[in-house]
Amino acid sequence: MNDIQKMIDKYMDGLTTRDEEDQLRRYFTSPESIIPADLEWMRALMEWEAKPHPVTRRKHAVVQMLRIAAMLLVVVSIAFALWPRQKSFAIIDGQRVTNREVVQEEALEALNMVSSTDEETFEAMFDSP
């Protein structure tokens, strides 16, 4: 009985192995076992635990689905990281240009054509139509 009490303490601390839990279940659910009155609660717990519970199966299915989703996420992430990417480009005068320096020069030139100086902006405020 002293060994059973030690195993119960271990069980309640979450430190038992599956074999020890099976041993506790067999002890508490066996009709031959004489269970002291102060351990009847453990018999009830072990009897409940010995029965199949559909909620456990559903929970297992959800956990399994989450594992599959996590694996898919990892695979997609790796594929995305390894997939060859297209270089950035710009269309200048109908031609596809991938040279970054040429694209920057063309962009600055285009901005200079449409920009104005502070003086032009100030004069435009006071010019009357």
N, CA, C and O atoms as CSV, one atom per row, in Angstrom:
chain,resi,resn,atom,element,x,y,z
A,1,MET,N,N,0.832,-1.203,0.000
A,1,MET,CA,C,0.000,0.000,0.000
A,1,MET,C,C,0.869,1.258,0.000
A,1,MET,O,O,0.505,2.278,-0.584
A,2,ASN,N,N,2.018,1.169,0.660
A,2,ASN,CA,C,2.924,2.314,0.713
A,2,ASN,C,C,3.420,2.668,-0.684
A,2,ASN,O,O,3.568,3.846,-1.012
A,3,ASP,N,N,3.686,1.625,-1.529
A,3,ASP,CA,C,4.115,1.862,-2.908
A,3,ASP,C,C,3.018,2.550,-3.703
A,3,ASP,O,O,3.296,3.431,-4.517
A,4,ILE,N,N,1.776,2.153,-3.470
A,4,ILE,CA,C,0.643,2.770,-4.164
A,4,ILE,C,C,0.549,4.241,-3.783
A,4,ILE,O,O,0.319,5.080,-4.653
A,5,GLN,N,N,0.718,4.573,-2.519
A,5,GLN,CA,C,0.647,5.970,-2.076
A,5,GLN,C,C,1.764,6.791,-2.733
A,5,GLN,O,O,1.536,7.930,-3.140
A,6,LYS,N,N,2.950,6.227,-2.836
A,6,LYS,CA,C,4.058,6.924,-3.504
A,6,LYS,C,C,3.723,7.156,-4.979
A,6,LYS,O,O,3.983,8.225,-5.530
A,7,MET,N,N,3.137,6.121,-5.608
A,7,MET,CA,C,2.772,6.252,-7.013
A,7,MET,C,C,1.655,7.276,-7.201
A,7,MET,O,O,1.643,8.007,-8.191
A,8,ILE,N,N,0.712,7.330,-6.249
A,8,ILE,CA,C,-0.361,8.342,-6.316
A,8,ILE,C,C,0.249,9.736,-6.223
A,8,ILE,O,O,-0.109,10.628,-6.992
A,9,ASP,N,N,1.174,9.921,-5.279
A,9,ASP,CA,C,1.835,11.226,-5.142
A,9,ASP,C,C,2.571,11.601,-6.428
A,9,ASP,O,O,2.517,12.743,-6.884
A,10,LYS,N,N,3.252,10.621,-6.994
A,10,LYS,CA,C,3.976,10.846,-8.245
A,10,LYS,C,C,2.994,11.199,-9.372
A,10,LYS,O,O,3.255,12.086,-10.184
A,11,TYR,N,N,1.864,10.488,-9.404
A,11,TYR,CA,C,0.832,10.735,-10.414
A,11,TYR,C,C,0.286,12.154,-10.292
A,11,TYR,O,O,0.119,12.853,-11.290
A,12,MET,N,N,0.013,12.565,-9.071
A,12,MET,CA,C,-0.558,13.893,-8.854
A,12,MET,C,C,0.451,15.002,-9.180
A,12,MET,O,O,0.058,16.130,-9.478
A,13,ASP,N,N,1.742,14.682,-9.124
A,13,ASP,CA,C,2.780,15.646,-9.506
A,13,ASP,C,C,3.078,15.600,-11.008
A,13,ASP,O,O,3.877,16.386,-11.517
A,14,GLY,N,N,2.420,14.660,-11.710
A,14,GLY,CA,C,2.624,14.543,-13.156
A,14,GLY,C,C,3.943,13.897,-13.518
A,14,GLY,O,O,4.491,14.188,-14.581
A,15,LEU,N,N,4.466,13.038,-12.678
A,15,LEU,CA,C,5.780,12.449,-12.896
A,15,LEU,C,C,5.748,10.949,-13.204
A,15,LEU,O,O,6.803,10.323,-13.309
A,16,THR,N,N,4.563,10.369,-13.348
A,16,THR,CA,C,4.476,8.931,-13.594
A,16,THR,C,C,4.715,8.612,-15.063
A,16,THR,O,O,4.482,9.432,-15.951
A,17,THR,N,N,5.187,7.395,-15.284
A,17,THR,CA,C,5.313,6.899,-16.654
A,17,THR,C,C,3.978,6.284,-17.059
A,17,THR,O,O,3.088,6.108,-16.226
A,18,ARG,N,N,3.847,5.963,-18.330
A,18,ARG,CA,C,2.609,5.353,-18.800
A,18,ARG,C,C,2.401,3.995,-18.113
A,18,ARG,O,O,1.274,3.645,-17.762
A,19,ASP,N,N,3.478,3.236,-17.924
A,19,ASP,CA,C,3.366,1.932,-17.242
A,19,ASP,C,C,2.881,2.102,-15.804
A,19,ASP,O,O,2.048,1.327,-15.333
A,20,GLU,N,N,3.397,3.107,-15.113
A,20,GLU,CA,C,2.952,3.349,-13.735
A,20,GLU,C,C,1.482,3.762,-13.698
A,20,GLU,O,O,0.745,3.357,-12.799
A,21,GLU,N,N,1.061,4.559,-14.660
A,21,GLU,CA,C,-0.350,4.957,-14.714
A,21,GLU,C,C,-1.237,3.753,-15.000
A,21,GLU,O,O,-2.320,3.618,-14.429
A,22,ASP,N,N,-0.770,2.875,-15.894
A,22,ASP,CA,C,-1.530,1.649,-16.178
A,22,ASP,C,C,-1.625,0.776,-14.920
A,22,ASP,O,O,-2.667,0.182,-14.644
A,23,GLN,N,N,-0.538,0.708,-14.176
A,23,GLN,CA,C,-0.531,-0.076,-12.940
A,23,GLN,C,C,-1.534,0.504,-11.938
A,23,GLN,O,O,-2.274,-0.242,-11.297
A,24,LEU,N,N,-1.558,1.820,-11.806
A,24,LEU,CA,C,-2.535,2.471,-10.913
A,24,LEU,C,C,-3.962,2.177,-11.380
A,24,LEU,O,O,-4.832,1.863,-10.567
A,25,ARG,N,N,-4.199,2.280,-12.689
A,25,ARG,CA,C,-5.532,2.018,-13.224
A,25,ARG,C,C,-5.971,0.583,-12.925
A,25,ARG,O,O,-7.096,0.338,-12.491
A,26,ARG,N,N,-5.058,-0.355,-13.167
A,26,ARG,CA,C,-5.397,-1.761,-12.893
A,26,ARG,C,C,-5.700,-1.975,-11.408
A,26,ARG,O,O,-6.644,-2.680,-11.050
A,27,TYR,N,N,-4.896,-1.363,-10.564
A,27,TYR,CA,C,-5.093,-1.537,-9.111
A,27,TYR,C,C,-6.455,-0.979,-8.680
A,27,TYR,O,O,-7.210,-1.645,-7.970
A,28,PHE,N,N,-6.760,0.248,-9.116
A,28,PHE,CA,C,-7.981,0.902,-8.639
A,28,PHE,C,C,-9.250,0.412,-9.328
A,28,PHE,O,O,-10.343,0.578,-8.787
A,29,THR,N,N,-9.128,-0.186,-10.504
A,29,THR,CA,C,-10.339,-0.656,-11.197
A,29,THR,C,C,-10.550,-2.158,-11.044
A,29,THR,O,O,-11.569,-2.684,-11.492
A,30,SER,N,N,-9.619,-2.846,-10.427
A,30,SER,CA,C,-9.757,-4.287,-10.234
A,30,SER,C,C,-10.760,-4.584,-9.120
A,30,SER,O,O,-10.690,-3.979,-8.050
A,31,PRO,N,N,-11.694,-5.509,-9.359
A,31,PRO,CA,C,-12.676,-5.848,-8.317
A,31,PRO,C,C,-12.024,-6.518,-7.098
A,31,PRO,O,O,-12.585,-6.482,-6.003
A,32,GLU,N,N,-10.837,-7.131,-7.281
A,32,GLU,CA,C,-10.162,-7.797,-6.160
A,32,GLU,C,C,-9.464,-6.822,-5.219
A,32,GLU,O,O,-9.177,-7.162,-4.071
A,33,SER,N,N,-9.188,-5.601,-5.703
A,33,SER,CA,C,-8.463,-4.636,-4.868
A,33,SER,C,C,-9.341,-4.131,-3.734
A,33,SER,O,O,-10.513,-3.804,-3.919
A,34,ILE,N,N,-8.736,-4.078,-2.560
A,34,ILE,CA,C,-9.419,-3.505,-1.397
A,34,ILE,C,C,-8.900,-2.085,-1.250
A,34,ILE,O,O,-7.748,-1.857,-0.882
A,35,ILE,N,N,-9.776,-1.142,-1.547
A,35,ILE,CA,C,-9.383,0.269,-1.552
A,35,ILE,C,C,-9.811,0.903,-0.238
A,35,ILE,O,O,-10.981,0.817,0.134
A,36,PRO,N,N,-8.873,1.544,0.479
A,36,PRO,CA,C,-9.255,2.246,1.702
A,36,PRO,C,C,-10.223,3.394,1.377
A,36,PRO,O,O,-10.213,3.932,0.270
A,37,ALA,N,N,-11.039,3.748,2.340
A,37,ALA,CA,C,-12.069,4.783,2.138
A,37,ALA,C,C,-11.452,6.122,1.739
A,37,ALA,O,O,-12.037,6.864,0.949
A,38,ASP,N,N,-10.271,6.435,2.283
A,38,ASP,CA,C,-9.660,7.735,1.966
A,38,ASP,C,C,-9.105,7.782,0.532
A,38,ASP,O,O,-8.703,8.850,0.071
A,39,LEU,N,N,-9.075,6.641,-0.180
A,39,LEU,CA,C,-8.603,6.633,-1.570
A,39,LEU,C,C,-9.711,6.323,-2.573
A,39,LEU,O,O,-9.429,6.040,-3.737
A,40,GLU,N,N,-10.958,6.374,-2.136
A,40,GLU,CA,C,-12.084,6.130,-3.050
A,40,GLU,C,C,-12.114,7.166,-4.178
A,40,GLU,O,O,-12.517,6.860,-5.300
A,41,TRP,N,N,-11.694,8.365,-3.875
A,41,TRP,CA,C,-11.652,9.403,-4.910
A,41,TRP,C,C,-10.721,8.988,-6.052
A,41,TRP,O,O,-10.981,9.294,-7.215
A,42,MET,N,N,-9.633,8.287,-5.710
A,42,MET,CA,C,-8.686,7.847,-6.732
A,42,MET,C,C,-9.298,6.737,-7.582
A,42,MET,O,O,-9.053,6.669,-8.786
A,43,ARG,N,N,-10.090,5.870,-6.958
A,43,ARG,CA,C,-10.781,4.817,-7.723
A,43,ARG,C,C,-11.709,5.478,-8.748
A,43,ARG,O,O,-11.731,5.092,-9.916
A,44,ALA,N,N,-12.471,6.475,-8.297
A,44,ALA,CA,C,-13.392,7.165,-9.210
A,44,ALA,C,C,-12.619,7.819,-10.358
A,44,ALA,O,O,-13.048,7.764,-11.510
A,45,LEU,N,N,-11.504,8.425,-10.045
A,45,LEU,CA,C,-10.688,9.078,-11.075
A,45,LEU,C,C,-10.162,8.051,-12.078
A,45,LEU,O,O,-10.235,8.267,-13.288
A,46,MET,N,N,-9.641,6.950,-11.581
A,46,MET,CA,C,-9.079,5.920,-12.461
A,46,MET,C,C,-10.164,5.240,-13.297
A,46,MET,O,O,-9.924,4.905,-14.457
A,47,GLU,N,N,-11.341,5.035,-12.732
A,47,GLU,CA,C,-12.444,4.457,-13.507
A,47,GLU,C,C,-12.860,5.406,-14.624
A,47,GLU,O,O,-13.104,4.981,-15.754
A,48,TRP,N,N,-12.938,6.690,-14.301
A,48,TRP,CA,C,-13.292,7.680,-15.325
A,48,TRP,C,C,-12.220,7.719,-16.411
A,48,TRP,O,O,-12.533,7.778,-17.600
A,49,GLU,N,N,-10.954,7.686,-15.995
A,49,GLU,CA,C,-9.855,7.767,-16.938
A,49,GLU,C,C,-9.775,6.541,-17.841
A,49,GLU,O,O,-9.330,6.633,-18.985
A,50,ALA,N,N,-10.209,5.387,-17.320
A,50,ALA,CA,C,-10.150,4.146,-18.094
A,50,ALA,C,C,-11.175,4.115,-19.222
A,50,ALA,O,O,-11.009,3.361,-20.181
A,51,LYS,N,N,-12.225,4.915,-19.125
A,51,LYS,CA,C,-13.267,4.937,-20.156
A,51,LYS,C,C,-12.822,5.788,-21.342
A,51,LYS,O,O,-12.111,6.777,-21.163
A,52,PRO,N,N,-13.234,5.409,-22.550
A,52,PRO,CA,C,-12.919,6.250,-23.715
A,52,PRO,C,C,-13.767,7.522,-23.690
A,52,PRO,O,O,-14.938,7.499,-23.311
A,53,HIS,N,N,-13.161,8.611,-24.094
A,53,HIS,CA,C,-13.855,9.909,-24.101
A,53,HIS,C,C,-13.801,10.497,-25.504
A,53,HIS,O,O,-12.719,10.753,-26.031
A,54,PRO,N,N,-14.975,10.715,-26.114
A,54,PRO,CA,C,-14.985,11.256,-27.466
A,54,PRO,C,C,-14.367,12.650,-27.558
A,54,PRO,O,O,-13.844,13.024,-28.608
A,55,VAL,N,N,-14.421,13.414,-26.482
A,55,VAL,CA,C,-13.825,14.756,-26.496
A,55,VAL,C,C,-12.328,14.649,-26.745
A,55,VAL,O,O,-11.745,15.483,-27.438
A,56,THR,N,N,-11.711,13.625,-26.179
A,56,THR,CA,C,-10.282,13.422,-26.357
A,56,THR,C,C,-9.964,13.171,-27.823
A,56,THR,O,O,-8.970,13.677,-28.344
A,57,ARG,N,N,-10.818,12.383,-28.491
A,57,ARG,CA,C,-10.602,12.113,-29.912
A,57,ARG,C,C,-10.729,13.398,-30.730
A,57,ARG,O,O,-9.942,13.643,-31.645
A,58,ARG,N,N,-11.719,14.205,-30.393
A,58,ARG,CA,C,-11.913,15.461,-31.118
A,58,ARG,C,C,-10.715,16.380,-30.890
A,58,ARG,O,O,-10.220,17.022,-31.817
A,59,LYS,N,N,-10.266,16.427,-29.650
A,59,LYS,CA,C,-9.112,17.269,-29.336
A,59,LYS,C,C,-7.893,16.764,-30.103
A,59,LYS,O,O,-7.105,17.555,-30.620
A,60,HIS,N,N,-7.745,15.440,-30.174
A,60,HIS,CA,C,-6.635,14.854,-30.915
A,60,HIS,C,C,-6.713,15.252,-32.390
A,60,HIS,O,O,-5.693,15.553,-33.010
A,61,ALA,N,N,-7.916,15.253,-32.944
A,61,ALA,CA,C,-8.085,15.629,-34.350
A,61,ALA,C,C,-7.706,17.093,-34.565
A,61,ALA,O,O,-7.076,17.425,-35.569
A,62,VAL,N,N,-8.077,17.961,-33.643
A,62,VAL,CA,C,-7.735,19.381,-33.757
A,62,VAL,C,C,-6.223,19.560,-33.674
A,62,VAL,O,O,-5.636,20.309,-34.454
A,63,VAL,N,N,-5.600,18.872,-32.730
A,63,VAL,CA,C,-4.145,18.961,-32.590
A,63,VAL,C,C,-3.470,18.449,-33.856
A,63,VAL,O,O,-2.496,19.038,-34.323
A,64,GLN,N,N,-3.978,17.367,-34.408
A,64,GLN,CA,C,-3.409,16.813,-35.634
A,64,GLN,C,C,-3.548,17.809,-36.787
A,64,GLN,O,O,-2.617,17.987,-37.573
A,65,MET,N,N,-4.706,18.452,-36.885
A,65,MET,CA,C,-4.905,19.450,-37.943
A,65,MET,C,C,-3.952,20.628,-37.771
A,65,MET,O,O,-3.418,21.143,-38.752
A,66,LEU,N,N,-3.738,21.054,-36.528
A,66,LEU,CA,C,-2.810,22.154,-36.277
A,66,LEU,C,C,-1.382,21.764,-36.647
A,66,LEU,O,O,-0.627,22.582,-37.173
A,67,ARG,N,N,-1.018,20.530,-36.376
A,67,ARG,CA,C,0.320,20.058,-36.765
A,67,ARG,C,C,0.478,20.090,-38.282
A,67,ARG,O,O,1.503,20.535,-38.798
A,68,ILE,N,N,-0.542,19.615,-38.987
A,68,ILE,CA,C,-0.484,19.611,-40.448
A,68,ILE,C,C,-0.394,21.041,-40.976
A,68,ILE,O,O,0.377,21.319,-41.894
A,69,ALA,N,N,-1.183,21.948,-40.394
A,69,ALA,CA,C,-1.148,23.349,-40.821
A,69,ALA,C,C,0.236,23.952,-40.574
A,69,ALA,O,O,0.749,24.699,-41.407
A,70,ALA,N,N,0.833,23.629,-39.434
A,70,ALA,CA,C,2.165,24.151,-39.118
A,70,ALA,C,C,3.200,23.617,-40.106
A,70,ALA,O,O,4.078,24.354,-40.553
A,71,MET,N,N,3.092,22.329,-40.444
A,71,MET,CA,C,4.033,21.755,-41.418
A,71,MET,C,C,3.861,22.413,-42.784
A,71,MET,O,O,4.842,22.716,-43.462
A,72,LEU,N,N,2.610,22.630,-43.182
A,72,LEU,CA,C,2.371,23.298,-44.468
A,72,LEU,C,C,2.946,24.705,-44.481
A,72,LEU,O,O,3.512,25.148,-45.480
A,73,LEU,N,N,2.794,25.398,-43.365
A,73,LEU,CA,C,3.338,26.749,-43.267
A,73,LEU,C,C,4.856,26.733,-43.412
A,73,LEU,O,O,5.429,27.587,-44.089
A,74,VAL,N,N,5.496,25.776,-42.784
A,74,VAL,CA,C,6.954,25.653,-42.893
A,74,VAL,C,C,7.353,25.358,-44.338
A,74,VAL,O,O,8.285,25.967,-44.863
A,75,VAL,N,N,6.649,24.424,-44.979
A,75,VAL,CA,C,6.977,24.061,-46.360
A,75,VAL,C,C,6.775,25.258,-47.291
A,75,VAL,O,O,7.621,25.528,-48.143
A,76,VAL,N,N,5.676,25.966,-47.135
A,76,VAL,CA,C,5.408,27.137,-47.983
A,76,VAL,C,C,6.458,28.221,-47.739
A,76,VAL,O,O,6.922,28.859,-48.684
A,77,SER,N,N,6.833,28.430,-46.477
A,77,SER,CA,C,7.849,29.437,-46.164
A,77,SER,C,C,9.186,29.090,-46.805
A,77,SER,O,O,9.854,29.953,-47.375
A,78,ILE,N,N,9.570,27.823,-46.709
A,78,ILE,CA,C,10.837,27.400,-47.318
A,78,ILE,C,C,10.763,27.534,-48.832
A,78,ILE,O,O,11.711,28.010,-49.457
A,79,ALA,N,N,9.647,27.119,-49.429
A,79,ALA,CA,C,9.492,27.234,-50.884
A,79,ALA,C,C,9.553,28.695,-51.317
A,79,ALA,O,O,10.177,29.023,-52.326
A,80,PHE,N,N,8.906,29.566,-50.555
A,80,PHE,CA,C,8.925,30.998,-50.893
A,80,PHE,C,C,10.336,31.556,-50.802
A,80,PHE,O,O,10.744,32.364,-51.635
A,81,ALA,N,N,11.085,31.121,-49.783
A,81,ALA,CA,C,12.447,31.617,-49.601
A,81,ALA,C,C,13.376,31.125,-50.706
A,81,ALA,O,O,14.289,31.844,-51.114
A,82,LEU,N,N,13.154,29.915,-51.189
A,82,LEU,CA,C,14.038,29.332,-52.194
A,82,LEU,C,C,13.600,29.584,-53.630
A,82,LEU,O,O,14.385,29.392,-54.558
A,83,TRP,N,N,12.363,30.007,-53.822
A,83,TRP,CA,C,11.832,30.231,-55.164
A,83,TRP,C,C,12.601,31.370,-55.835
A,83,TRP,O,O,12.807,32.416,-55.221
A,84,PRO,N,N,13.027,31.182,-57.087
A,84,PRO,CA,C,13.751,32.269,-57.754
A,84,PRO,C,C,12.836,33.481,-57.945
A,84,PRO,O,O,11.698,33.360,-58.398
A,85,ARG,N,N,13.352,34.613,-57.596
A,85,ARG,CA,C,12.552,35.848,-57.675
A,85,ARG,C,C,12.917,36.625,-58.932
A,85,ARG,O,O,14.046,36.571,-59.420
A,86,GLN,N,N,11.930,37.345,-59.436
A,86,GLN,CA,C,12.172,38.212,-60.570
A,86,GLN,C,C,12.860,39.475,-60.082
A,86,GLN,O,O,12.538,40.000,-59.016
A,87,LYS,N,N,13.802,39.953,-60.865
A,87,LYS,CA,C,14.475,41.198,-60.503
A,87,LYS,C,C,13.510,42.368,-60.696
A,87,LYS,O,O,12.577,42.310,-61.497
A,88,SER,N,N,13.763,43.408,-59.949
A,88,SER,CA,C,12.990,44.630,-60.149
A,88,SER,C,C,13.354,45.216,-61.511
A,88,SER,O,O,14.482,45.073,-61.982
A,89,PHE,N,N,12.378,45.878,-62.133
A,89,PHE,CA,C,12.642,46.464,-63.434
A,89,PHE,C,C,11.753,47.679,-63.643
A,89,PHE,O,O,10.800,47.918,-62.901
A,90,ALA,N,N,12.095,48.438,-64.673
A,90,ALA,CA,C,11.288,49.580,-65.089
A,90,ALA,C,C,11.205,49.536,-66.613
A,90,ALA,O,O,12.099,49.019,-67.283
A,91,ILE,N,N,10.127,50.083,-67.141
A,91,ILE,CA,C,9.970,50.175,-68.595
A,91,ILE,C,C,10.323,51.617,-68.976
A,91,ILE,O,O,9.637,52.562,-68.585
A,92,ILE,N,N,11.393,51.766,-69.739
A,92,ILE,CA,C,11.856,53.088,-70.164
A,92,ILE,C,C,11.905,53.084,-71.685
A,92,ILE,O,O,12.603,52.273,-72.293
A,93,ASP,N,N,11.158,53.997,-72.289
A,93,ASP,CA,C,11.065,54.091,-73.752
A,93,ASP,C,C,10.704,52.738,-74.372
A,93,ASP,O,O,11.238,52.361,-75.416
A,94,GLY,N,N,9.793,52.016,-73.716
A,94,GLY,CA,C,9.314,50.748,-74.247
A,94,GLY,C,C,10.255,49.573,-74.014
A,94,GLY,O,O,9.968,48.461,-74.457
A,95,GLN,N,N,11.359,49.796,-73.337
A,95,GLN,CA,C,12.336,48.732,-73.083
A,95,GLN,C,C,12.351,48.372,-71.593
A,95,GLN,O,O,12.238,49.240,-70.728
A,96,ARG,N,N,12.490,47.088,-71.320
A,96,ARG,CA,C,12.599,46.615,-69.925
A,96,ARG,C,C,14.039,46.836,-69.463
A,96,ARG,O,O,14.983,46.318,-70.060
A,97,VAL,N,N,14.191,47.623,-68.380
A,97,VAL,CA,C,15.522,47.946,-67.866
A,97,VAL,C,C,15.631,47.406,-66.437
A,97,VAL,O,O,14.789,47.703,-65.589
A,98,THR,N,N,16.680,46.606,-66.176
A,98,THR,CA,C,16.891,46.046,-64.832
A,98,THR,C,C,18.097,46.668,-64.130
A,98,THR,O,O,18.339,46.382,-62.957
A,99,ASN,N,N,18.844,47.502,-64.820
A,99,ASN,CA,C,20.015,48.157,-64.230
A,99,ASN,C,C,19.529,49.249,-63.271
A,99,ASN,O,O,18.896,50.219,-63.687
A,100,ARG,N,N,19.828,49.076,-62.010
A,100,ARG,CA,C,19.336,49.988,-60.971
A,100,ARG,C,C,19.819,51.425,-61.190
A,100,ARG,O,O,19.049,52.369,-61.015
A,101,GLU,N,N,21.064,51.591,-61.565
A,101,GLU,CA,C,21.608,52.941,-61.746
A,101,GLU,C,C,20.899,53.677,-62.882
A,101,GLU,O,O,20.591,54.863,-62.763
A,102,VAL,N,N,20.643,52.968,-63.983
A,102,VAL,CA,C,19.947,53.582,-65.124
A,102,VAL,C,C,18.528,53.982,-64.705
A,102,VAL,O,O,18.059,55.064,-65.056
A,103,VAL,N,N,17.854,53.118,-63.965
A,103,VAL,CA,C,16.487,53.405,-63.528
A,103,VAL,C,C,16.486,54.620,-62.602
A,103,VAL,O,O,15.612,55.479,-62.715
A,104,GLN,N,N,17.454,54.700,-61.689
A,104,GLN,CA,C,17.519,55.850,-60.778
A,104,GLN,C,C,17.791,57.150,-61.533
A,104,GLN,O,O,17.179,58.177,-61.239
A,105,GLU,N,N,18.702,57.112,-62.498
A,105,GLU,CA,C,18.990,58.307,-63.292
A,105,GLU,C,C,17.753,58.783,-64.042
A,105,GLU,O,O,17.447,59.975,-64.052
A,106,GLU,N,N,17.048,57.854,-64.664
A,106,GLU,CA,C,15.836,58.201,-65.409
A,106,GLU,C,C,14.761,58.755,-64.480
A,106,GLU,O,O,14.048,59.689,-64.846
A,107,ALA,N,N,14.639,58.191,-63.288
A,107,ALA,CA,C,13.637,58.663,-62.330
A,107,ALA,C,C,13.973,60.076,-61.876
A,107,ALA,O,O,13.084,60.923,-61.799
A,108,LEU,N,N,15.235,60.344,-61.576
A,108,LEU,CA,C,15.632,61.705,-61.170
A,108,LEU,C,C,15.408,62.708,-62.292
A,108,LEU,O,O,14.953,63.826,-62.051
A,109,GLU,N,N,15.725,62.312,-63.503
A,109,GLU,CA,C,15.513,63.204,-64.649
A,109,GLU,C,C,14.023,63.525,-64.812
A,109,GLU,O,O,13.659,64.670,-65.077
A,110,ALA,N,N,13.165,62.511,-64.653
A,110,ALA,CA,C,11.723,62.726,-64.767
A,110,ALA,C,C,11.221,63.628,-63.645
A,110,ALA,O,O,10.372,64.487,-63.879
A,111,LEU,N,N,11.734,63.444,-62.432
A,111,LEU,CA,C,11.325,64.303,-61.315
A,111,LEU,C,C,11.773,65.740,-61.536
A,111,LEU,O,O,11.031,66.672,-61.225
A,112,ASN,N,N,12.962,65.930,-62.063
A,112,ASN,CA,C,13.453,67.285,-62.326
A,112,ASN,C,C,12.602,67.995,-63.373
A,112,ASN,O,O,12.428,69.213,-63.324
A,113,MET,N,N,12.072,67.218,-64.326
A,113,MET,CA,C,11.249,67.842,-65.381
A,113,MET,C,C,9.934,68.368,-64.814
A,113,MET,O,O,9.412,69.366,-65.309
A,114,VAL,N,N,9.387,67.716,-63.784
A,114,VAL,CA,C,8.080,68.126,-63.280
A,114,VAL,C,C,8.169,68.919,-61.985
A,114,VAL,O,O,7.148,69.399,-61.492
A,115,SER,N,N,9.353,69.067,-61.427
A,115,SER,CA,C,9.455,69.777,-60.149
A,115,SER,C,C,9.629,71.270,-60.377
A,115,SER,O,O,9.928,71.720,-61.483
A,116,SER,N,N,9.437,72.019,-59.310
A,116,SER,CA,C,9.618,73.469,-59.383
A,116,SER,C,C,10.474,73.903,-58.208
A,116,SER,O,O,10.603,73.185,-57.217
A,117,THR,N,N,11.058,75.094,-58.331
A,117,THR,CA,C,11.889,75.627,-57.253
A,117,THR,C,C,10.999,76.378,-56.276
A,117,THR,O,O,9.832,76.643,-56.562
A,118,ASP,N,N,11.556,76.717,-55.127
A,118,ASP,CA,C,10.805,77.484,-54.146
A,118,ASP,C,C,10.408,78.849,-54.701
A,118,ASP,O,O,9.318,79.345,-54.419
A,119,GLU,N,N,11.310,79.464,-55.502
A,119,GLU,CA,C,11.002,80.773,-56.085
A,119,GLU,C,C,9.807,80.690,-57.028
A,119,GLU,O,O,8.935,81.559,-57.006
A,120,GLU,N,N,9.766,79.654,-57.849
A,120,GLU,CA,C,8.653,79.478,-58.779
A,120,GLU,C,C,7.339,79.293,-58.020
A,120,GLU,O,O,6.301,79.825,-58.415
A,121,THR,N,N,7.398,78.541,-56.939
A,121,THR,CA,C,6.199,78.307,-56.139
A,121,THR,C,C,5.736,79.610,-55.510
A,121,THR,O,O,4.541,79.906,-55.512
A,122,PHE,N,N,6.668,80.397,-54.968
A,122,PHE,CA,C,6.341,81.668,-54.317
A,122,PHE,C,C,5.759,82.647,-55.332
A,122,PHE,O,O,4.777,83.331,-55.043
A,123,GLU,N,N,6.358,82.716,-56.513
A,123,GLU,CA,C,5.871,83.626,-57.552
A,123,GLU,C,C,4.473,83.211,-58.025
A,123,GLU,O,O,3.635,84.064,-58.319
A,124,ALA,N,N,4.228,81.918,-58.095
A,124,ALA,CA,C,2.930,81.435,-58.556
A,124,ALA,C,C,1.838,81.822,-57.576
A,124,ALA,O,O,0.684,81.977,-57.978
A,125,MET,N,N,2.172,81.984,-56.286
A,125,MET,CA,C,1.174,82.354,-55.295
A,125,MET,C,C,0.667,83.780,-55.496
A,125,MET,O,O,-0.489,84.082,-55.200
A,126,PHE,N,N,1.547,84.658,-56.003
A,126,PHE,CA,C,1.172,86.053,-56.121
A,126,PHE,C,C,0.851,86.511,-57.540
A,126,PHE,O,O,0.395,87.634,-57.751
A,127,ASP,N,N,1.089,85.643,-58.496
A,127,ASP,CA,C,0.723,85.996,-59.856
A,127,ASP,C,C,-0.794,85.921,-59.984
A,127,ASP,O,O,-1.424,84.935,-59.602
A,128,SER,N,N,-1.344,86.967,-60.521
A,128,SER,CA,C,-2.792,86.931,-60.718
A,128,SER,C,C,-3.073,86.527,-62.155
A,128,SER,O,O,-2.320,86.887,-63.060
A,129,PRO,N,N,-4.095,85.821,-62.363
A,129,PRO,CA,C,-4.414,85.330,-63.716
A,129,PRO,C,C,-4.879,86.416,-64.641
A,129,PRO,O,O,-5.181,86.149,-65.804
